[in-house]
Amino acid sequence: MIKTPQMKKNQKRFIRKPPVRIGKILAQAAILLGVFVVSVIFFELVINQGRDSTAVDIGEATYPQISFTSQGADINLLSGYGRQRDIASMHDSITPIIDSQLHVTVTPYGNEVRRMSYKVYSLDGTKTYLEGDAILSSNETTLDFRDADIIASEKMLEISLSLRRGITVYFYTRILDATEGRFAECISYINGFHENTLNKIEGAVISQVLEPNEEADNSSFGHVNIHSSYKMVTWGTLKPIVDGDVRVTIKELNATFMSATLEYMVNCEGDTQGNDSYLVREFYRVRYDETYKRMYLLNYDRVLEQIMDTSSVMLSEKGVLLGISGKEPEYKVNADGSVVSFVIADELWNYNRDADEISLVFGFRDSGNPDQRNMIRKHEIRILSMDEEGNTTFGVYGYMNRGSHEGEVGVAIYTYDIKKNVTDEKAFISSNKSYEYMAMKFARTVYYSDTRQSLSVLSEEGLFEITSEGSRITLAENLKEGHYAYSSDGRLIVYEAKFNDEGGATLLKVRDLSTAQEWDITCNAGEELHPLGFVKRDLVYGVGRSKDAGLTVTGEEVRPMYKVIVEDQNDNALKTYEANNVYILGAQIDENLVSINRAKLTDGRYQSITDEYITNNKKDDESNIFLEKYTSDKKLYQYRITFADGISDKDPKILRPKQALLNSPLQITFDSYDSKNYYYVYANGELLSVKEQAGVAINEADEASGLVITSKQEYVWIRGVRASEYAIIGQDQLIAKMASKMKAKEAPLAIANEYSDGKGMDLTGCTPEELYYILNQNTPVIAMTSETEGIILTGYTQSIFTYVSPKTGESGYVPIEELPAMTASTGNAYIGMLPTDAMREAAVQ
C-alpha cells in the first residue's frame, strides 16, 4: 500500500512522542544492557577461556554426627558411614565407660532420627555380645551396660541412626570400662597443658615435664614435641587464638596410660599485617602414678599446617608462599615450568604463572562454612600426574566428608582441566575398611591412565583394569604381598607371572599402567626371579636358585637370591650386586638407595648378616620450580615453591573450580580381607606403617613411642606397658613341650605356631627391653643362640632374664646386657607368640 502525504500527516497525529526524561532513561537502560551482554560474552570467552559451565559445587555435608560425654568431658566426635565397616580395621578411638553408663549426644544437622540402635562386637568383629535400641530425648541418650560384664576388656561399639530419608548412618568406637581408672585426671591434665601452652602460663606443668635434647628441630613451628624447647612448645611469638571448637579424641586407654589427640584451628599474627590460620593436631600420652599421686607426660607431639588464604599474600616475587608446615608439601610441575600443583593443609591448589591464576582445585574444608563435618581430617590428597599444559590428575584417599560419596571410604580419582577450570571425577573405589587402611594400603595400588581413560587396581584378588566403558579386565590373579612391586608414582608394576614346580617365579611381567606397554624378565633353568621394587622407574629384581630354598634360624621358609639387578626400561643393567657365599633375603628401597638384606648359610639355616647397599646416581630432571625453605623472625622456617626466574605479578586471579557433570565416573567396590596377618604400627594417634614381621614392627613402634596390633586388633606390643619384673605363671607344661621339640631340632617358629593357634611371631632384631612386653603377656620367648639351638625365656627382673635350656632341661639366668651377645650369631633371632585364652587365664590364677 502506498501512503499519500495526507495519510502520513494523519498518522503523525496519533503518534505520541515520549517525554524527554523517559527517553533518556530508556536510552541509558539500553546502553547498560548492551554493556552487560558484552561483559558476559567477554567473561565467558576471555576470562573463563572456554571453561565448562556444566559443573556444580561439591555439595554440603548432610550426615549427622555423634559424640560422648565422660566425667564432664566432651570427647570422640564421630563422623558417620553410609554402610557398615569391617570391624577389625576400625581402630580410631576408644570411649571410656564410667559406672556402666555411656552418655551419647547426637548432632542431627536438620536430620530427623527415626531410630537409634547399637551393637557390641569383639574387636575382630567375629562375635556379637550385645545389641539393642536407644531412645533419644533432646538428641541425647545414655547406654546402660550395668548387666554386661563384657566391657571389662576392649570391645567395638557400633551405633546406627536410621534417618527419615531412608538412610542408615553408622558410627564406630572401641569401648572399655574405665570406672577404676584415672580418666578424669588424665583428661584434666591434657586440657591444662594445652591451655598453658597457648597462654604461656609457666609452671611445673610445662617446663619441668619437657625433655629437650639435640634430636629436636627448634627451627620450625611446623612440628614440635616433648624434646623441643620451652619457647617452641609455647608458640614463640605467634600469639595463637583458637578459632572454633577443640576436638578431643581418646586414642588408647588402659590401666597404665591414656593417649589422646586435640584437633583445632588457630589464628596467629603473620609476618605482615593480618593473621594467618593454621590446622593444629596435638598428641598426648600421659600416665597417672598411683604411688606418688601425680601425672606424668610420656609423650607430646604437635603438628601445624598453614591454611592458604586468598585474602592474604599468597605470592612473593620469588614464588608461592606456603608458610609453616609440619611436613614437606607435595607438588608437581609441568614441563616448561609455568604451572605447579601442590597440596597444603588438606587442600590441592594450582598456580598458573602465565595466566596469572591460582585455583583451589579440591578440599573438603569450606572457609565460608565453619561446619565441623568439613573439618574432619580422615583423608589424604595425592598428586598422581601432571601433563605439559598443567592438567593435574590426583587422588583423594580415605573418608569422604561431603559430596556425592559422603560417608564412604575409598579412593576418588579426579582430573583438573586447567583451561576449563573444572575438576572431573574419573573413578571411585569404595571399601568397607577404615580410612587409615585405605590411605595406607591403596596408596600405590590404584592408578588412573589419562591417555587410555582406564583405572588399574591391585587387591588380594589380583590386578584388574577397568575401562572407560566399565569393563573389568583381569591382568593377573591372586597377587600376594612380596610377589609384586610398584614404582613410587604408581605407574609401573612388576609381578610374578609364571612359576616352576617348586613355586618359584620364572617370569616377571613389567607393565606401564599409563600406556599398557608390557615387557618380560626371564631367567635360566633352575633359577627363579623376585620382584623387589623400583628406583624411580628403574626396575630392581633378584635372581635365585630353586635348590637354595630353605629355612632361617627362626624356622621361616625363604627362597634366597644370589644377585640383585637394577635395570632400566631398555633392558640395560645399571647396577648388579653379587658376592661369593652370600645370599639375599630381601631389599628395601628408599629413593635412590637400595638396602640389600644379606645372609649366610650355616648348618643348613640362613642367618642374617650386615646389609649391603646399592646407590643409583641418576639425577632427576631439573626444573625452574622447586620447593625450598626460608625463614622470618616471627614464623621461623617456612616453605615456598620458588620460581627460579621469579614472579612479576603478585596479585593473581583467584579461581574456585567446580566439579564436572559430563560423565559418570567408574565405580567399583573392593571389600577385601587380609588373608595374611599383618602388623599395624600406631604412633602419635595415627597408623604409621604396616609390616609383615613382628620384630620390625616392634622396632618402629618403640622408636616412635607407639604400639603394634595385628590385622584382628590383637595387641602385640605397647611401649611402656609392662611390669618392672615378671615370671611366667602356670605354663610349666607348655614350656616343657616346647623344650622337647626344640631338643628334637624342630623349627622354633613352627613350635610357636603349634602352641598359640597359629599366632607365632618372628621377633628377630628386638632388644631385650622390647621382649619384656611379650613375656609380660604370660607367653614364653625362644632365643636362638645358634642355628639349631636356643633357650626359652620365662621371665625377667631389672637385671636378668630367666630361662629354661632345652638341651639340659635346667633353668638358668642371663644378665640383661648379655642376651644380645648370646644371640648375636643368629642375628638376634627371637620367636614369640600371642597369648591364647588359656595363657591369659593362667596369668590371673
LINBEL-V995257 format. One record per residue. N is the residue number from 1. SS is DSSP state (@ for helix, = for strand, . for the rest). OMEGA is omega as a letter, one per 40 degrees, with the letter a starting at -180 (NA if undefined). NEAR is the number of other ideal C-beta (glycine too) atoms within 10 Angstrom. Layout:
# LINBEL-V995257
N:SS:OMEGA:NEAR / N:SS:OMEGA:NEAR
This chain:
# LINBEL-V995257
1:.:a:3 / 2:.:a:4 / 3:.:i:10 / 4:.:i:8 / 5:@:i:7 / 6:@:i:8 / 7:@:i:11 / 8:@:a:9 / 9:@:i:10 / 10:@:a:11 / 11:@:a:10 / 12:@:a:9 / 13:@:a:7 / 14:.:i:6 / 15:.:i:6 / 16:.:i:6 / 17:.:i:7 / 18:.:i:10 / 19:.:a:9 / 20:@:a:7 / 21:@:a:7 / 22:@:i:9 / 23:@:i:11 / 24:@:a:11 / 25:@:i:11 / 26:@:i:10 / 27:@:i:10 / 28:@:i:10 / 29:@:i:10 / 30:@:i:10 / 31:@:i:10 / 32:@:i:10 / 33:@:i:10 / 34:@:i:10 / 35:@:a:10 / 36:@:a:10 / 37:@:i:10 / 38:@:a:10 / 39:@:i:11 / 40:@:i:10 / 41:@:i:10 / 42:@:a:11 / 43:@:a:10 / 44:@:a:13 / 45:@:a:10 / 46:@:a:9 / 47:@:a:13 / 48:.:i:15 / 49:.:i:13 / 50:.:a:11 / 51:.:a:17 / 52:.:i:17 / 53:.:i:9 / 54:.:a:10 / 55:=:a:17 / 56:=:i:11 / 57:.:a:12 / 58:.:i:21 / 59:.:a:11 / 60:.:i:14 / 61:.:a:24 / 62:.:a:18 / 63:.:i:21 / 64:.:i:23 / 65:=:i:20 / 66:=:i:22 / 67:=:a:19 / 68:=:i:23 / 69:=:a:15 / 70:=:a:20 / 71:.:i:15 / 72:.:a:8 / 73:=:i:19 / 74:=:a:15 / 75:=:i:21 / 76:=:i:24 / 77:=:a:21 / 78:=:i:21 / 79:=:a:23 / 80:.:i:25 / 81:=:a:25 / 82:.:i:16 / 83:.:a:14 / 84:.:a:14 / 85:.:i:22 / 86:.:a:18 / 87:@:a:23 / 88:@:a:24 / 89:@:a:27 / 90:.:a:23 / 91:.:a:21 / 92:.:a:22 / 93:.:i:23 / 94:=:a:25 / 95:=:a:21 / 96:=:i:25 / 97:=:a:23 / 98:=:i:16 / 99:.:i:11 / 100:.:a:15 / 101:=:i:13 / 102:=:a:24 / 103:=:a:16 / 104:=:i:22 / 105:=:i:16 / 106:=:i:21 / 107:=:a:13 / 108:.:a:15 / 109:.:i:14 / 110:.:i:6 / 111:.:i:18 / 112:.:a:10 / 113:=:a:15 / 114:=:a:13 / 115:=:i:13 / 116:=:a:20 / 117:=:i:15 / 118:=:i:18 / 119:=:i:18 / 120:=:a:20 / 121:=:i:21 / 122:.:a:18 / 123:.:i:21 / 124:.:i:16 / 125:.:a:18 / 126:.:a:10 / 127:.:i:12 / 128:=:a:13 / 129:=:a:14 / 130:=:i:16 / 131:=:a:11 / 132:=:i:11 / 133:=:i:10 / 134:=:i:19 / 135:.:i:8 / 136:.:i:16 / 137:=:a:8 / 138:.:i:7 / 139:.:i:14 / 140:=:i:12 / 141:=:i:20 / 142:=:i:12 / 143:=:a:20 / 144:=:i:13 / 145:.:a:19 / 146:.:a:8 / 147:.:a:7 / 148:.:i:15 / 149:.:a:11 / 150:@:a:15 / 151:@:i:21 / 152:@:i:9 / 153:.:a:11 / 154:.:i:18 / 155:=:i:24 / 156:=:i:24 / 157:=:i:23 / 158:=:i:21 / 159:=:i:22 / 160:=:i:17 / 161:=:i:24 / 162:=:a:15 / 163:=:a:18 / 164:.:a:9 / 165:.:i:9 / 166:.:a:7 / 167:.:i:15 / 168:=:a:16 / 169:=:a:23 / 170:=:a:18 / 171:=:a:23 / 172:=:i:22 / 173:=:i:21 / 174:=:i:22 / 175:=:a:22 / 176:=:i:20 / 177:=:a:20 / 178:.:a:24 / 179:.:a:12 / 180:.:a:8 / 181:.:a:18 / 182:.:a:19 / 183:@:a:22 / 184:@:i:16 / 185:@:a:16 / 186:@:a:25 / 187:@:i:22 / 188:@:i:15 / 189:@:a:22 / 190:@:i:25 / 191:@:i:16 / 192:@:i:15 / 193:@:i:21 / 194:@:a:20 / 195:@:a:13 / 196:@:i:17 / 197:@:i:21 / 198:@:a:18 / 199:@:i:11 / 200:.:i:14 / 201:.:a:12 / 202:.:i:12 / 203:.:a:9 / 204:.:a:8 / 205:.:a:16 / 206:.:a:19 / 207:.:a:14 / 208:.:i:10 / 209:.:i:17 / 210:.:a:19 / 211:.:a:13 / 212:.:i:16 / 213:.:a:9 / 214:.:i:6 / 215:.:a:9 / 216:.:i:18 / 217:.:a:13 / 218:.:a:16 / 219:.:a:11 / 220:=:i:20 / 221:.:a:27 / 222:.:a:23 / 223:=:i:18 / 224:=:i:27 / 225:=:a:21 / 226:.:i:20 / 227:.:i:19 / 228:.:a:24 / 229:.:i:14 / 230:@:a:14 / 231:@:a:12 / 232:@:a:23 / 233:@:a:26 / 234:.:i:20 / 235:.:i:19 / 236:.:a:19 / 237:.:a:11 / 238:.:i:22 / 239:.:a:14 / 240:.:i:22 / 241:=:a:12 / 242:=:i:14 / 243:=:a:13 / 244:=:a:11 / 245:=:i:14 / 246:=:a:15 / 247:=:a:19 / 248:=:i:23 / 249:=:i:20 / 250:=:a:27 / 251:=:i:22 / 252:=:a:23 / 253:=:i:22 / 254:.:a:15 / 255:.:a:14 / 256:.:a:15 / 257:.:i:20 / 258:=:i:27 / 259:=:a:27 / 260:=:i:25 / 261:=:i:20 / 262:=:i:19 / 263:=:a:19 / 264:=:i:20 / 265:=:i:20 / 266:=:i:20 / 267:=:a:17 / 268:=:i:21 / 269:=:i:16 / 270:.:i:19 / 271:.:i:14 / 272:.:i:10 / 273:.:i:8 / 274:.:a:12 / 275:=:i:17 / 276:=:i:23 / 277:=:a:19 / 278:=:i:25 / 279:=:a:21 / 280:=:i:19 / 281:=:i:19 / 282:=:i:23 / 283:=:i:21 / 284:=:i:27 / 285:=:a:26 / 286:=:i:22 / 287:=:i:20 / 288:=:a:20 / 289:=:a:10 / 290:.:a:9 / 291:.:a:5 / 292:.:i:8 / 293:.:a:8 / 294:=:i:12 / 295:=:i:20 / 296:=:i:13 / 297:=:a:19 / 298:=:a:18 / 299:=:i:21 / 300:=:a:25 / 301:=:a:23 / 302:=:i:24 / 303:=:a:21 / 304:=:i:24 / 305:=:a:23 / 306:=:i:24 / 307:.:i:19 / 308:.:a:21 / 309:.:a:15 / 310:.:i:12 / 311:.:i:8 / 312:.:a:16 / 313:.:a:15 / 314:.:a:19 / 315:=:i:20 / 316:.:i:15 / 317:.:a:10 / 318:.:a:16 / 319:=:a:23 / 320:=:a:26 / 321:=:a:19 / 322:=:i:22 / 323:=:a:25 / 324:.:i:20 / 325:=:i:24 / 326:.:i:19 / 327:.:a:12 / 328:.:a:10 / 329:.:i:18 / 330:=:i:16 / 331:=:i:21 / 332:=:a:21 / 333:=:i:20 / 334:.:a:20 / 335:.:a:13 / 336:.:i:12 / 337:.:i:16 / 338:.:a:18 / 339:=:i:25 / 340:=:i:26 / 341:=:a:27 / 342:=:i:24 / 343:=:i:23 / 344:=:i:24 / 345:.:i:21 / 346:.:i:21 / 347:=:i:17 / 348:=:a:24 / 349:=:i:23 / 350:=:i:26 / 351:=:i:26 / 352:=:a:22 / 353:.:a:23 / 354:.:a:9 / 355:.:a:18 / 356:.:a:15 / 357:=:i:18 / 358:=:a:20 / 359:=:i:23 / 360:=:a:17 / 361:=:a:24 / 362:=:i:22 / 363:.:i:22 / 364:.:a:24 / 365:.:a:19 / 366:.:a:16 / 367:.:a:14 / 368:.:a:5 / 369:.:a:11 / 370:.:a:13 / 371:.:a:16 / 372:@:a:16 / 373:@:i:21 / 374:@:a:17 / 375:@:a:20 / 376:.:a:23 / 377:.:a:18 / 378:.:i:19 / 379:=:i:20 / 380:=:i:18 / 381:=:a:21 / 382:=:i:18 / 383:=:a:20 / 384:=:a:20 / 385:=:i:19 / 386:=:i:23 / 387:.:a:15 / 388:.:a:10 / 389:.:a:15 / 390:.:i:25 / 391:.:a:19 / 392:=:i:28 / 393:=:a:21 / 394:=:i:25 / 395:=:i:23 / 396:=:a:26 / 397:=:i:23 / 398:=:a:24 / 399:=:a:25 / 400:.:a:25 / 401:.:a:26 / 402:.:a:21 / 403:.:a:19 / 404:.:i:14 / 405:.:a:19 / 406:.:i:22 / 407:.:i:19 / 408:.:i:21 / 409:=:a:28 / 410:=:i:26 / 411:=:i:26 / 412:=:a:25 / 413:=:a:22 / 414:=:i:25 / 415:=:i:20 / 416:=:i:23 / 417:=:a:18 / 418:.:i:25 / 419:.:a:15 / 420:.:a:20 / 421:.:a:24 / 422:=:i:21 / 423:=:a:21 / 424:=:i:20 / 425:=:a:22 / 426:=:a:20 / 427:=:i:22 / 428:=:i:21 / 429:=:a:25 / 430:=:i:20 / 431:=:i:23 / 432:.:i:21 / 433:.:i:24 / 434:.:i:24 / 435:@:i:27 / 436:@:i:24 / 437:@:a:25 / 438:@:a:26 / 439:@:a:23 / 440:@:a:18 / 441:@:a:22 / 442:.:a:21 / 443:.:a:15 / 444:.:a:16 / 445:.:i:19 / 446:=:i:26 / 447:=:i:26 / 448:=:i:26 / 449:=:i:21 / 450:.:a:17 / 451:.:a:9 / 452:.:i:15 / 453:.:a:15 / 454:=:a:22 / 455:=:i:26 / 456:=:a:23 / 457:=:i:22 / 458:=:i:24 / 459:=:i:18 / 460:.:i:15 / 461:.:a:14 / 462:=:i:15 / 463:=:a:22 / 464:=:i:18 / 465:=:i:19 / 466:=:a:19 / 467:.:i:13 / 468:.:i:14 / 469:.:i:8 / 470:.:i:10 / 471:.:a:9 / 472:=:a:12 / 473:=:i:11 / 474:=:i:10 / 475:=:i:19 / 476:=:a:18 / 477:=:i:9 / 478:.:i:10 / 479:.:a:20 / 480:.:i:11 / 481:.:a:13 / 482:.:a:13 / 483:.:i:16 / 484:=:i:20 / 485:=:a:22 / 486:=:i:20 / 487:.:a:21 / 488:.:i:14 / 489:.:i:18 / 490:.:a:21 / 491:.:a:20 / 492:=:i:22 / 493:=:i:26 / 494:=:a:24 / 495:=:i:22 / 496:=:a:22 / 497:=:i:18 / 498:=:a:13 / 499:=:i:13 / 500:.:a:14 / 501:.:a:6 / 502:.:i:10 / 503:.:i:11 / 504:.:a:21 / 505:=:i:23 / 506:=:i:19 / 507:=:i:15 / 508:=:i:24 / 509:=:i:20 / 510:=:a:22 / 511:=:i:20 / 512:=:a:17 / 513:.:i:25 / 514:.:a:19 / 515:.:a:11 / 516:.:i:14 / 517:.:i:11 / 518:=:i:12 / 519:=:a:14 / 520:=:i:11 / 521:=:a:20 / 522:=:a:10 / 523:.:a:18 / 524:.:i:9 / 525:.:a:7 / 526:.:i:12 / 527:=:i:20 / 528:=:a:25 / 529:=:a:23 / 530:=:i:24 / 531:=:a:23 / 532:=:i:24 / 533:=:a:20 / 534:=:i:22 / 535:=:a:24 / 536:.:i:15 / 537:.:i:14 / 538:=:a:20 / 539:=:i:24 / 540:=:i:24 / 541:=:a:24 / 542:=:i:22 / 543:=:i:19 / 544:=:i:24 / 545:=:a:17 / 546:@:a:16 / 547:@:a:9 / 548:@:i:17 / 549:.:a:15 / 550:=:a:15 / 551:=:i:17 / 552:=:i:25 / 553:.:a:30 / 554:.:a:28 / 555:.:i:21 / 556:.:i:20 / 557:=:a:11 / 558:=:i:17 / 559:.:a:18 / 560:.:i:22 / 561:=:i:28 / 562:.:i:18 / 563:=:i:16 / 564:=:a:22 / 565:=:i:21 / 566:=:a:24 / 567:=:i:17 / 568:.:a:14 / 569:.:i:13 / 570:.:i:6 / 571:.:i:10 / 572:.:i:9 / 573:=:a:9 / 574:=:i:16 / 575:=:i:16 / 576:=:i:12 / 577:=:i:20 / 578:=:a:12 / 579:.:a:12 / 580:.:i:5 / 581:.:i:7 / 582:.:a:17 / 583:=:a:22 / 584:=:a:24 / 585:=:a:19 / 586:=:i:20 / 587:=:i:24 / 588:=:a:12 / 589:=:i:19 / 590:=:a:9 / 591:.:a:11 / 592:.:a:15 / 593:=:i:12 / 594:=:i:23 / 595:=:a:14 / 596:=:i:23 / 597:=:a:17 / 598:=:i:21 / 599:=:i:20 / 600:=:a:13 / 601:=:a:15 / 602:=:a:14 / 603:.:i:10 / 604:.:i:10 / 605:=:i:22 / 606:=:a:23 / 607:=:a:20 / 608:=:i:19 / 609:.:a:13 / 610:.:i:8 / 611:.:i:14 / 612:=:a:16 / 613:=:i:10 / 614:=:i:20 / 615:=:i:12 / 616:.:a:17 / 617:.:a:7 / 618:.:a:13 / 619:.:i:7 / 620:.:i:8 / 621:.:a:5 / 622:.:i:8 / 623:.:i:15 / 624:.:i:13 / 625:=:a:22 / 626:=:i:16 / 627:=:i:17 / 628:=:i:11 / 629:=:i:14 / 630:=:a:14 / 631:=:i:11 / 632:=:a:11 / 633:.:a:8 / 634:.:a:16 / 635:.:a:22 / 636:=:a:18 / 637:=:i:15 / 638:=:i:21 / 639:=:i:25 / 640:=:i:19 / 641:=:a:23 / 642:=:i:19 / 643:=:a:24 / 644:.:a:12 / 645:.:i:10 / 646:.:i:12 / 647:.:a:17 / 648:.:a:9 / 649:.:a:10 / 650:.:i:13 / 651:.:a:9 / 652:.:i:19 / 653:=:a:12 / 654:=:a:12 / 655:=:i:20 / 656:.:a:11 / 657:.:i:25 / 658:=:a:18 / 659:=:a:17 / 660:=:i:19 / 661:.:a:13 / 662:.:a:9 / 663:.:i:11 / 664:.:a:8 / 665:.:i:16 / 666:=:a:22 / 667:=:a:15 / 668:=:a:18 / 669:=:i:13 / 670:.:i:21 / 671:.:a:12 / 672:.:i:15 / 673:.:i:11 / 674:.:i:18 / 675:.:i:10 / 676:.:a:10 / 677:.:i:15 / 678:.:i:17 / 679:=:a:23 / 680:=:a:24 / 681:=:i:25 / 682:=:i:21 / 683:=:a:23 / 684:.:i:22 / 685:.:a:23 / 686:=:i:18 / 687:=:a:20 / 688:=:a:20 / 689:=:i:18 / 690:=:a:17 / 691:=:i:18 / 692:.:a:14 / 693:.:a:18 / 694:@:a:29 / 695:@:i:25 / 696:@:i:19 / 697:@:a:27 / 698:@:i:29 / 699:@:a:21 / 700:@:i:17 / 701:@:a:26 / 702:@:a:21 / 703:@:a:12 / 704:.:a:18 / 705:.:a:19 / 706:.:a:27 / 707:=:a:26 / 708:=:i:28 / 709:=:i:22 / 710:=:i:21 / 711:.:i:18 / 712:.:i:17 / 713:.:i:19 / 714:.:a:15 / 715:=:i:18 / 716:=:a:23 / 717:=:i:29 / 718:=:a:20 / 719:.:i:22 / 720:.:a:15 / 721:.:i:17 / 722:.:i:19 / 723:.:i:12 / 724:.:i:9 / 725:.:a:13 / 726:=:i:19 / 727:=:a:12 / 728:.:a:25 / 729:.:i:13 / 730:.:a:14 / 731:.:a:20 / 732:@:a:12 / 733:@:i:8 / 734:@:a:21 / 735:@:i:19 / 736:@:i:13 / 737:@:i:14 / 738:@:i:24 / 739:@:a:22 / 740:@:a:13 / 741:@:i:16 / 742:@:i:23 / 743:@:i:14 / 744:.:i:9 / 745:.:i:11 / 746:.:a:14 / 747:.:a:21 / 748:@:i:30 / 749:@:i:22 / 750:@:i:16 / 751:@:a:23 / 752:@:i:26 / 753:@:a:17 / 754:@:a:15 / 755:.:i:21 / 756:.:i:18 / 757:.:i:12 / 758:.:a:11 / 759:.:i:20 / 760:=:a:25 / 761:=:i:30 / 762:=:a:23 / 763:.:a:29 / 764:.:i:23 / 765:.:i:17 / 766:.:i:28 / 767:.:i:16 / 768:@:a:20 / 769:@:i:12 / 770:@:i:18 / 771:@:a:24 / 772:@:a:23 / 773:@:a:24 / 774:@:i:26 / 775:@:a:22 / 776:@:i:19 / 777:.:i:19 / 778:.:i:23 / 779:.:i:24 / 780:.:i:25 / 781:=:i:26 / 782:=:i:26 / 783:=:a:27 / 784:=:a:27 / 785:.:i:20 / 786:.:a:16 / 787:.:a:19 / 788:.:a:16 / 789:.:i:15 / 790:=:i:27 / 791:=:i:26 / 792:=:i:25 / 793:=:a:26 / 794:=:i:20 / 795:=:a:19 / 796:=:i:27 / 797:.:i:13 / 798:.:a:7 / 799:.:a:10 / 800:=:i:17 / 801:=:i:24 / 802:=:a:19 / 803:=:i:25 / 804:=:i:21 / 805:=:i:17 / 806:.:a:21 / 807:.:a:12 / 808:.:a:11 / 809:.:a:11 / 810:.:i:8 / 811:=:i:13 / 812:=:i:12 / 813:=:i:16 / 814:=:i:18 / 815:=:a:12 / 816:@:a:18 / 817:@:a:10 / 818:@:a:13 / 819:@:i:23 / 820:@:i:13 / 821:@:i:12 / 822:@:a:19 / 823:.:a:22 / 824:@:a:11 / 825:@:i:15 / 826:@:a:24 / 827:.:a:19 / 828:.:a:22 / 829:.:i:31 / 830:=:i:28 / 831:=:i:31 / 832:=:i:30 / 833:=:i:28 / 834:.:a:22 / 835:.:i:19 / 836:.:i:16 / 837:@:a:8 / 838:@:i:14 / 839:@:i:21 / 840:@:a:13 / 841:@:i:12 / 842:@:a:17 / 843:@:a:17 / 844:@:i:8 / 845:.:NA:6
